[in-house]
Amino acid sequence: MPIPGGHPRHALSPLLNAPVRLSVVAALAPTHRAEFGFVRDLVEVTDSALSKQVAGLEEAGLVAVSKGRVGRRPRTWLSLTKEGREVYGRHLAALRAIADGLTAPAGPPVEPAGAAGAAGGPSSGAPRDAAPNPDPTSDRSPTSD
């Protein structure tokens, strides 16, 4: 449970911190349901890897699994539950808040990069310790010896 006024990371779902699980939930979010093979191919994982991740999401109540047939072929469909949609929405909102820097640590205000003062002055937005740009006409990378 997030702490009021606390850092948005507290609203992240630990279950969705795994890239494959987050990818599965993201793939299912815009749909009513999706076929297992479609999700597998979209997320670029094996049947067994997807099955394992879906089992964890299903156990947590975020994903529903239904089985049926299309003609003679068995099919498995995946869908987000109501809770799954809510958890995913909170997780995305927390990620956006973190990325947007909506919370700042206590202390003096931090000037965003590019919020320039006088040109060349200490707050000109240009990093002081930055290395010069490499020669753009050179096709040699620093590691290609």
Summary of the structure (lengths in Angstrom):
residues: 145
radius of gyration: 22.9
end to end distance: 51.9
largest distance: 73.1
contacts: 305
relative contact order: 0.14
helix: 40%
strand: 12%
